[in-house]
Amino acid sequence: MDNPSLELDKVHHQLMTLERPKKLKILVVDDEPDNLDLLYRTFRRDFNVLKADSGMNALQVLAAEGEVAVIISDQRMPEMKGTEFLSKTVPQFPDTVRIILTGFTDIEDLVEAINAGQVYKYITKPWDPGELKAVVQRAAETYDLLKQRTEELRRAHAQMALLTVLVQVTQAASSLEETLTPIARAVNETFAADGCILQLTEGNTLVATQGSYSDTGTVENWLAQDPLTSEAIATGQMQISLNVLKDTKLNSITHYQNTGVQAHLVIPISYRNELLGVLSLQWKQPCTLREDELKLIDLSAQLVAIALTSSRFHKTKI
């Protein structure tokens, strides 16, 4: 790849055209219908707003919908106070930012909740819409920042783990062929794919030498007939389809229909402008890939290229 940054920019643009930016989810909880409706209308333009009229129902919403960025809860509700409800969300959703609305003075509950890290901020009733919107916007930014840092740590760990595996495989294998399946497994597990194929090339042509891995069994290799693979080899650039069923170039191709692959990424493995092979990552569901994930995949491909080159050099020395 002559210019990895330029290539990633092109792929990122493709992803942006396929995926609209998603609004962050927030959950508003209040037992008074008018207040609940007002909260919904206040935030629906900027967020994907979920509603619940009690703490118990809110827990059910979270169980069905998963993590939300922000929870805004009334304090005085029957059966379960807001602080009690929020405390129950902490173990499963530690990154969610919690805001309490209170119309009375209940200092002990609020201080305890704030000190325990369960409440980011409390707002007194009657609340000012502009003030509340500003607080929720800052809370959403706090959530985004926390998620970004968590993802950076996960990415760094994934890079180190993959690098460790590649070094170990390269040192232990007695031939280039022996490295392929362990590398395919390491890459597959790093990116939570349903299947991975690492196939070598000579010139610009795929050869029989390959390694593959899937948690569910064998991986059928149809890369020689695949348009994404041909394009990756011809251009030297990453090729990707995040939703094959909606991709008019791929949705009628037999091997996608037969194997159930619904997302496919093919990246050429090159070292000093020499094509060594291709790496195929396959998922059985449509997926999304952020720019940082694409960068990690690109870095992984470079690490794989170094590992293959090292193995090939070791083989020639023997």
SELUMLUM-364041 format. One record per residue: x, y negated, z negated of N, C-alpha, C in turn; residue in three letters. Coordinates in steps of 0.05 Angstrom, whole numbers, padded with zeros to 5 digits, always signed. Atoms other than C-alpha are relative to their C-alpha. Example, Ala and Ser with C-alpha at 12.3 -4.5 7.8 and 13.67 -1.06 7.14 Angstrom:
% residues 2
+00018+00024+00000+00246+00090-00156+00018-00024+00000ALA
-00016+00024+00001+00273+00021-00143-00015-00022-00014SER
% end
This chain:
% residues 318
+00017+00024+00000+00000+00000+00000+00018-00025+00000MET
-00018+00022-00003+00035-00062+00025-00007-00022-00020ASP
+00009+00021+00018-00007-00110-00017-00022+00009-00018ASN
+00021-00011+00018-00044-00077-00075-00019-00020-00010PRO
+00018+00020+00011-00072-00142-00101-00021-00008+00021SER
+00019+00007-00021-00103-00160-00034-00020+00022+00004LEU
+00019-00023-00003-00132-00090-00028-00021+00000-00022GLU
+00019+00000+00022-00163-00094-00097-00020-00023+00003LEU
+00019+00022-00004-00193-00162-00080-00022+00008+00020ASP
+00020-00008-00020-00227-00131-00019-00020+00020-00012LYS
+00017-00019+00012-00254-00073-00058-00018-00013-00021VAL
+00017+00014+00020-00278-00118-00115-00022-00016+00014HIS
+00021+00014-00014-00315-00160-00064-00022+00019+00009HIS
+00019-00020-00008-00348-00097-00038-00018+00007-00023GLN
+00016-00007+00024-00370-00079-00109-00020-00022-00007LEU
+00017+00023+00007-00398-00149-00120-00024-00001+00019MET
+00022+00000-00019-00440-00142-00057-00020+00023-00005THR
+00017-00023+00006-00467-00075-00080-00015-00002-00026LEU
+00011+00002+00027-00480-00092-00153-00005-00029-00008GLU
+00006+00026+00011-00516-00153-00177+00009-00002-00029ARG
-00008+00003+00028-00489-00181-00242-00024+00006-00018PRO
+00021-00007+00018-00530-00151-00298-00001-00018-00024LYS
+00004+00016+00024-00559-00193-00354+00006+00017-00025LYS
-00004-00014+00025-00538-00174-00424-00027+00005-00013LEU
+00025-00007+00014-00592-00139-00464+00001-00012-00028LYS
+00003+00008+00027-00617-00171-00528-00027+00011-00010ILE
+00024-00010+00013-00670-00146-00577-00011-00021-00019LEU
+00014+00018+00018-00720-00192-00611-00020+00015-00017VAL
+00017-00016+00018-00758-00166-00672-00015-00020-00018VAL
+00016+00017+00017-00816-00201-00706-00028+00012-00001ASP
+00026-00012+00003-00882-00176-00734-00023-00018+00008ASP
+00021+00019-00008-00920-00239-00713+00001-00002+00031GLU
+00001-00001-00029-00942-00232-00640+00007-00027+00014PRO
-00006+00026-00013-00938-00307-00625+00030-00006-00001ASP
-00029+00005+00002-00866-00312-00651+00015+00019+00019ASN
-00013-00019-00017-00847-00249-00614-00001-00009+00030LEU
+00003+00009-00027-00875-00276-00549+00017-00025+00005ASP
-00016+00024-00003-00841-00343-00560+00030+00006+00003LEU
-00028-00009-00003-00773-00309-00571+00005+00012+00027LEU
-00004-00012-00027-00783-00269-00508+00002-00021+00022TYR
+00001+00021-00020-00800-00330-00467+00025-00019-00001ARG
-00024+00017+00004-00741-00369-00496+00025+00011+00014THR
-00025-00012-00009-00689-00319-00473-00002+00016+00026PHE
+00003-00018-00023-00718-00282-00413+00015-00009+00025ARG
-00015+00009-00023-00683-00326-00362+00029+00009+00000ARG
-00028-00005+00002-00614-00312-00388+00008+00028-00008ASP
-00006-00027+00011-00620-00242-00418-00022+00019+00008PHE
+00020-00021-00002-00655-00176-00409-00011+00005-00028ASN
+00010+00001+00027-00700-00182-00470-00018+00024-00006VAL
+00017-00022+00011-00728-00122-00508-00014-00010-00024LEU
+00017+00010+00022-00783-00132-00559-00008+00023-00019LYS
+00011-00019+00020-00805-00096-00623-00014-00016-00022ALA
+00016+00015+00020-00857-00116-00675+00005+00010-00028ASP
-00007-00009+00027-00825-00080-00734+00028+00012+00001SER
-00026-00012+00001-00759-00053-00758+00000+00028+00010GLY
+00002-00028-00009-00781+00019-00747-00002+00002+00030MET
+00003+00000-00029-00803+00004-00676+00025-00009+00014ASN
-00025+00009-00011-00739-00033-00663+00021+00022+00001ALA
-00019-00023+00001-00698+00028-00684-00007+00019+00023LEU
+00009-00018-00022-00739+00069-00634+00008-00012+00027GLN
-00008+00014-00025-00725+00017-00579+00030+00004+00004VAL
-00029-00004-00002-00650+00022-00594+00007+00029+00007LEU
-00005-00029-00006-00653+00098-00593-00005+00006+00030ALA
+00007-00005-00028-00684+00095-00524+00018-00016+00019ALA
-00014+00019-00018-00646+00036-00494+00030+00000-00003GLU
-00028+00002+00005-00578+00042-00526+00009-00027-00011GLY
-00012+00024+00012-00532-00014-00547-00010-00026+00013GLU
+00007+00027-00010-00554-00087-00540+00022-00019-00009VAL
-00020+00019+00007-00510-00148-00543-00007-00015-00026ALA
+00008+00016+00023-00550-00187-00594-00027+00010-00010VAL
+00026-00005+00013-00607-00171-00643-00008-00025-00015ILE
+00012+00022+00015-00651-00228-00668-00024+00011-00015ILE
+00021-00013+00016-00694-00205-00725-00011-00019-00021SER
+00012+00014+00022-00744-00238-00771+00007+00014-00026ASP
-00006-00012+00026-00729-00227-00845-00024+00012-00014GLN
+00023-00009+00015-00798-00222-00875-00019+00016+00018ARG
+00018-00018-00015-00832-00162-00843-00010+00022-00019MET
+00010-00022+00017-00876-00108-00874+00016+00026+00004PRO
-00013-00027-00001-00846-00039-00890+00030-00002-00002GLU
-00029+00002-00001-00775-00061-00875+00009-00028+00005MET
-00009+00027-00004-00741-00128-00884+00021-00001+00022LYS
-00019+00003-00022-00697-00155-00829+00028+00008-00007GLY
-00027-00008+00008-00633-00146-00868+00003+00030-00003THR
+00000-00029+00003-00651-00074-00883+00001+00013+00028GLU
+00000-00010-00027-00666-00061-00810+00028-00003+00013PHE
-00026+00006-00012-00601-00094-00787+00022+00018-00011LEU
-00020-00018+00012-00560-00053-00836-00001+00028+00011SER
+00002-00027-00011-00587+00011-00805+00011+00001+00029LYS
-00011+00000-00028-00561-00011-00736+00030+00000+00001THR
-00029+00004+00000-00489-00021-00758+00015+00026+00007VAL
-00016-00024-00005-00464+00052-00758+00001+00008+00030PRO
+00001-00008-00028-00486+00067-00687+00008-00022+00020GLN
-00006+00022-00018-00477-00002-00657+00016-00022-00014PHE
-00016+00019+00016-00420-00036-00693+00007-00026+00015PRO
-00007+00024-00015-00406-00085-00636-00022-00020+00004ASP
+00023+00018-00004-00476-00114-00632+00001-00023-00020THR
+00000+00024+00017-00482-00185-00659-00028-00004-00010VAL
+00026+00001+00013-00539-00195-00709-00006-00027-00011ARG
+00010+00026+00009-00579-00258-00723-00026+00004-00015ILE
+00024-00003+00016-00632-00264-00777-00015-00026+00000ILE
+00018+00023+00002-00691-00312-00777-00014+00002-00027LEU
+00012+00000+00026-00716-00331-00845-00016-00026-00005THR
+00017+00023+00005-00773-00376-00867-00002-00006-00030GLY
+00001+00005+00029-00760-00373-00941+00029+00004-00011PHE
-00026-00002+00013-00702-00374-00990+00004+00027-00013THR
-00006-00026+00011-00676-00305-01002+00031+00003+00001ASP
-00029+00003-00002-00603-00321-01015+00015+00026-00005ILE
-00015-00024+00007-00582-00256-01046+00001+00020+00023GLU
+00001-00018-00023-00605-00213-00987+00018-00010+00022ASP
-00015+00011-00022-00574-00260-00937+00030+00000-00005LEU
-00029+00000+00007-00507-00268-00973+00011+00028+00001VAL
-00009-00028-00001-00502-00193-00982+00003+00010+00029GLU
-00001-00009-00027-00518-00180-00909+00023-00013+00016ALA
-00021+00014-00014-00469-00233-00884+00027+00011-00009ILE
-00025-00009+00010-00413-00209-00930+00006+00029+00010ASN
-00004-00027-00010-00424-00137-00906+00005+00001+00030ALA
-00005+00001-00029-00415-00160-00834-00024+00009+00016GLY
+00024-00009-00015-00486-00142-00816-00014-00023+00014GLN
+00013+00023-00012-00507-00213-00799+00021-00020+00009VAL
-00018+00019-00012-00470-00261-00754-00008-00029-00009TYR
+00009+00026+00008-00513-00321-00771-00030+00002-00008LYS
+00029+00001+00006-00581-00338-00802-00010-00027+00008TYR
+00014+00024-00009-00630-00389-00775-00025-00003-00017ILE
+00024+00004+00016-00684-00420-00818-00024-00008+00018THR
+00025+00007-00014-00756-00426-00795-00011-00027-00011LYS
+00004-00004-00029-00784-00465-00761+00026-00006+00015PRO
-00025+00004-00014-00726-00457-00714-00003-00018+00024TRP
-00001+00017-00024-00706-00505-00660+00009+00016+00024ASP
-00007-00017-00023-00705-00471-00592+00028-00006+00011PRO
-00026+00007-00010-00644-00509-00569+00023+00010-00018GLY
-00020-00010+00019-00605-00492-00632+00003+00031+00002GLU
-00001-00029-00001-00625-00419-00628+00012+00010+00026LEU
-00012-00008-00025-00607-00414-00555+00031-00003+00000LYS
-00029+00004+00002-00538-00443-00570+00013+00021-00017ALA
-00011-00020+00018-00527-00394-00627+00001+00027+00014VAL
+00001-00025-00014-00548-00335-00585+00020+00001+00023VAL
-00020+00001-00021-00504-00357-00527+00028+00005-00012GLN
-00026-00004+00013-00444-00360-00574+00002+00029-00009ARG
+00000-00028+00009-00464-00292-00602+00006+00019+00024ALA
-00005-00016-00024-00466-00263-00531+00029-00002+00009ALA
-00028+00003-00007-00397-00292-00517+00018+00016-00019GLU
-00015-00015+00020-00372-00261-00582-00001+00030+00007THR
+00004-00029-00007-00400-00193-00560+00017+00006+00025TYR
-00016-00004-00024-00368-00200-00491+00030+00001-00006ASP
-00028+00000+00007-00301-00217-00521+00009+00025-00015LEU
-00005-00024+00015-00304-00159-00569+00001+00024+00019LEU
+00001-00022-00020-00322-00111-00512+00025-00001+00018LYS
-00023+00003-00018-00266-00139-00469+00025+00010-00015GLN
-00024-00009+00015-00214-00127-00524-00001+00030-00004ARG
+00002-00029+00003-00241-00057-00537+00007+00014+00026THR
-00006-00012-00025-00237-00042-00463+00030-00002+00007GLU
-00028+00003-00005-00166-00069-00459+00016+00022-00016GLU
-00012-00020+00016-00146-00022-00515-00004+00028+00012LEU
+00006-00026-00012-00181+00037-00482+00016+00004+00026ARG
-00015-00002-00025-00147+00021-00415+00029+00005-00006ARG
-00028-00004+00007-00079+00016-00448+00005+00029-00009ALA
-00002-00028+00010-00091+00083-00483-00001+00019+00024HIS
+00003-00018-00024-00114+00115-00417+00026+00000+00017ALA
-00025+00002-00016-00052+00089-00381+00022+00016-00013GLN
-00021-00014+00015-00006+00116-00435-00004+00030+00001MET
+00006-00029+00000-00041+00183-00438+00006+00012+00028ALA
-00005-00010-00027-00039+00191-00362+00030+00001+00006LEU
-00029+00001-00004+00034+00170-00359+00014+00023-00014LEU
-00012-00022+00016+00051+00220-00414-00004+00027+00015THR
+00006-00025-00014+00017+00277-00376+00017+00002+00026VAL
-00015-00001-00025+00051+00258-00310+00029+00006-00005LEU
-00028-00005+00007+00119+00257-00343+00004+00029-00008VAL
-00002-00028+00009+00107+00324-00377-00003+00020+00024GLN
+00005-00017-00023+00080+00356-00313+00025+00000+00018VAL
-00023+00003-00018+00138+00330-00271+00025+00015-00011THR
-00023-00013+00013+00190+00356-00321-00003+00030-00001GLN
+00004-00029+00004+00158+00424-00331-00003+00016+00026ALA
+00006-00015-00024+00139+00442-00260+00026+00007+00015ALA
-00023-00008-00016+00189+00481-00217-00004-00006+00029SER
+00005+00007-00028+00156+00459-00152-00020-00022+00002SER
+00019+00021-00004+00117+00403-00123-00029+00010-00002LEU
+00027-00011+00000+00056+00448-00114-00011+00004-00029GLU
+00009-00005+00028+00054+00464-00189-00009-00025-00014GLU
+00008+00024+00013+00044+00391-00206-00028-00010+00008THR
+00024+00012-00011-00018+00379-00165-00025+00004-00017LEU
+00024-00005+00016-00073+00413-00206+00001-00014-00027THR
-00001+00014+00026-00048+00386-00274-00004-00030+00004PRO
+00004+00028-00005-00045+00316-00244-00030-00005+00006ILE
+00029+00004-00006-00116+00324-00215-00017+00001-00025ALA
+00015-00002+00025-00141+00345-00283+00004-00025-00017ARG
-00005+00023+00017-00108+00287-00319-00015-00025+00011ALA
+00013+00023-00012-00136+00236-00269-00031+00003-00003VAL
+00029-00005+00003-00205+00269-00271-00010-00007-00028ASN
+00008+00005+00028-00208+00265-00347+00003-00030-00007GLU
-00003+00029+00006-00182+00193-00349-00023-00016+00010THR
+00021+00016-00011-00238+00168-00305-00028+00014-00002PHE
+00025-00013+00005-00293+00216-00328-00015+00007+00025ALA
+00012-00008-00025-00304+00242-00258-00011+00029-00002ALA
+00011-00028-00001-00342+00306-00240+00018+00018+00017ASP
-00019-00015-00016-00287+00327-00192+00023-00017+00010GLY
-00023+00015-00010-00218+00307-00169+00017+00018+00018CYS
-00018-00014-00019-00175+00329-00110+00024-00017+00006ILE
-00025+00012-00008-00103+00312-00098+00012+00017+00023LEU
-00008-00015-00023-00084+00333-00028+00023-00014+00014GLN
-00024+00011-00012-00017+00323+00006-00004-00005+00030LEU
+00001+00006-00029-00005+00295+00076+00028+00002+00011THR
-00025+00002-00015+00049+00300+00128-00006-00019+00024GLU
+00008+00021-00019+00051+00239+00172-00026-00012-00010GLY
+00026+00009+00008-00021+00217+00170-00021+00022+00001ASN
+00018-00023-00003-00051+00287+00170+00000+00015-00027THR
+00002-00017+00023-00077+00326+00111+00011+00028+00005LEU
-00010-00028-00002-00042+00392+00098-00014+00017-00021VAL
+00014-00018+00018-00065+00453+00059+00007-00003-00029ALA
-00010+00002+00027-00025+00437-00003-00017-00019-00016THR
+00019+00016+00015-00073+00411-00056-00002+00010-00028GLN
+00008-00008+00027-00094+00412-00128-00027-00013-00006GLY
+00027+00011+00006-00164+00402-00155-00008+00008-00028SER
+00009-00006+00027-00201+00401-00221-00029-00011-00003TYR
+00027+00008+00008-00273+00398-00247-00006+00014-00026SER
+00009-00013+00025-00302+00411-00315-00020+00022+00005ASP
+00022-00019-00005-00357+00451-00283+00008+00023+00018THR
-00009-00022-00016-00315+00498-00240+00016-00010+00024GLY
-00016+00006-00023-00285+00496-00171-00011-00025+00015THR
+00008+00023-00015-00286+00435-00126+00003+00007+00030VAL
-00001-00005-00029-00304+00444-00053+00015-00023+00014GLU
-00016+00021-00013-00254+00408-00009-00010-00004+00029ASN
+00009+00008-00027-00285+00373+00051+00012-00026+00009TRP
-00013+00026-00005-00237+00314+00053+00007-00003+00030LEU
-00008+00002-00028-00214+00331+00124-00023-00009+00018ALA
+00023+00008-00016-00285+00318+00149-00013-00026-00011GLN
+00013+00022+00014-00299+00258+00104+00008-00028+00012ASP
-00007+00026-00012-00303+00187+00134+00016-00018-00019PRO
-00016+00016+00019-00277+00154+00070+00029+00008+00000LEU
-00028-00010+00000-00215+00198+00072+00014-00009+00025THR
-00013+00008-00025-00202+00183+00145+00006-00030+00000SER
-00004+00029+00002-00210+00108+00132+00023-00006-00019GLU
-00021+00005+00019-00164+00111+00072+00027+00006+00012ALA
-00025-00007-00013-00110+00146+00112+00007-00020+00022ILE
-00005+00018-00022-00118+00100+00172+00008-00028-00009ALA
-00005+00027+00009-00117+00035+00133+00020-00002-00023THR
-00017+00001+00023-00075+00054+00073-00013-00014-00024GLY
+00015+00015+00020-00129+00023+00029-00021+00018-00014GLN
+00021-00014+00015-00176+00049-00025-00027-00003+00014MET
+00027+00000-00011-00244+00068+00001-00020+00011-00021GLN
+00018-00007+00021-00305+00074-00043-00029-00004+00008ILE
+00029+00002-00003-00380+00087-00042-00011+00006-00028SER
+00010-00004+00027-00414+00077-00109-00027+00013-00001LEU
+00027-00012-00002-00482+00101-00086-00004+00012+00028ASN
+00000-00013-00027-00479+00151-00028-00028+00000+00011VAL
+00027-00001-00010-00555+00156-00023-00009-00026+00013LEU
+00007+00026-00012-00559+00082-00006+00021-00009+00020LYS
-00021+00006-00019-00498+00084+00039-00007+00012+00027ASP
+00010-00010-00026-00522+00090+00111+00022+00015+00015THR
-00022-00014-00014-00453+00114+00134+00005+00028-00011LYS
-00006-00025+00013-00452+00172+00086-00024+00017-00008LEU
+00022-00015+00012-00522+00192+00063-00011+00023+00017ASN
+00009-00022-00017-00535+00238+00123+00021+00021+00004SER
-00022-00019-00004-00468+00274+00119-00006+00025-00017ILE
+00007-00026+00012-00478+00348+00102+00014+00005-00026THR
-00015-00008+00025-00423+00356+00050-00008-00016-00024HIS
+00010+00016+00023-00450+00300+00007-00027+00012-00010TYR
+00026-00011+00007-00520+00330+00009+00003+00027-00014GLN
-00004-00027+00011-00495+00401-00006+00013+00000-00027ASN
-00015-00001+00026-00449+00384-00064-00012-00019-00021THR
+00013+00018+00019-00492+00330-00096+00018-00023-00009GLY
-00017+00022+00007-00435+00280-00097-00014-00027+00008VAL
+00015+00024-00005-00467+00211-00104+00018-00025-00002GLN
-00019+00022+00000-00405+00167-00114+00027+00012+00006ALA
-00025-00011-00009-00337+00177-00082+00020-00022+00004HIS
-00022+00019-00004-00271+00141-00085+00024+00016+00011LEU
-00024-00012-00011-00211+00158-00042+00022-00021+00001VAL
-00022+00019+00001-00144+00124-00053+00025+00014+00011ILE
-00025-00012-00011-00081+00137-00011+00022-00001-00021PRO
-00023-00001+00018-00020+00158-00051+00025-00006+00017ILE
-00022+00008-00016+00040+00121-00023+00024-00008-00017SER
-00025+00008+00013+00112+00110-00043+00018-00013+00020TYR
-00017+00014-00019+00153+00057-00008-00011+00002+00029ARG
+00014+00000-00026+00102+00054+00049-00001+00028+00014ASN
+00003-00027-00011+00106+00130+00059-00025+00013-00012GLU
+00024-00013+00010+00039+00165+00053+00007+00028-00009LEU
-00006-00026+00011+00046+00225+00008-00025+00018-00002LEU
+00025-00016+00002-00027+00246+00001-00023-00019-00006GLY
+00023+00015+00008-00096+00224-00020-00011+00011-00026VAL
+00013-00007+00025-00132+00224-00086-00030-00005+00002LEU
+00029+00002-00002-00207+00237-00087-00012+00003-00027SER
+00016-00002+00025-00251+00222-00147-00029+00000+00007LEU
+00028-00004-00008-00323+00246-00143-00017+00001-00025GLN
+00019+00000+00022-00383+00234-00188-00027+00010+00011TRP
+00026-00011-00008-00451+00269-00186-00023-00020-00005LYS
+00019+00021+00003-00487+00204-00204+00012-00026+00011GLN
-00011+00027-00008-00482+00133-00175+00013-00012-00024PRO
-00015+00012+00022-00432+00094-00216+00007-00028+00006CYS
-00011+00027-00003-00405+00025-00227+00029+00000-00009THR
-00028+00002+00008-00332+00007-00231+00007-00030-00002LEU
-00008+00028+00004-00308-00059-00260+00027-00005+00013ARG
-00026+00007-00013-00248-00096-00232+00023+00011-00016GLU
-00022-00011+00016-00205-00074-00291+00003+00030+00003ASP
-00001-00029-00005-00224-00001-00278+00013+00005+00027GLU
-00013-00003-00026-00203-00010-00205+00030-00004-00002LEU
-00029+00005+00003-00137-00038-00227+00013+00024-00014LYS
-00011-00023+00013-00127+00022-00273+00002+00023+00020LEU
-00001-00021-00021-00143+00070-00215+00024-00006+00018ILE
-00023+00007-00018-00093+00032-00171+00026+00006-00014ASP
-00024-00005+00015-00040+00036-00225+00005+00030-00002LEU
-00003-00029+00003-00054+00110-00235+00010+00012+00027SER
-00009-00010-00026-00045+00122-00160+00030-00005+00004ALA
-00029+00006-00002+00023+00088-00164+00016+00019-00018GLN
-00014-00019+00017+00042+00132-00223+00001+00028+00012LEU
+00001-00026-00013+00019+00194-00185+00021+00001+00023VAL
-00020+00001-00021+00062+00172-00126+00028+00004-00010ALA
-00027-00003+00012+00123+00166-00170+00004+00029-00009ILE
-00003-00028+00009+00109+00235-00201+00004+00019+00023ALA
-00003-00018-00023+00101+00268-00133+00028-00003+00013LEU
-00026+00005-00012+00164+00235-00107+00022+00013-00017THR
-00020-00012+00018+00203+00258-00169+00000+00030+00003SER
+00002-00029-00003+00177+00329-00161+00012+00009+00027SER
-00010-00007-00026+00194+00330-00087+00031-00002+00000ARG
-00030+00003+00002+00265+00304-00102+00012+00023-00015PHE
-00010-00022+00016+00273+00356-00156+00001+00026+00016HIS
+00002-00024-00016+00252+00411-00107+00023+00001+00020LYS
-00021+00000-00020+00302+00389-00054+00027+00004-00013THR
-00025-00004+00014+00358+00388-00106+00005+00029-00006LYS
-00003-00029+00006+00343+00460-00125+00006+00015+00025ILE
% end
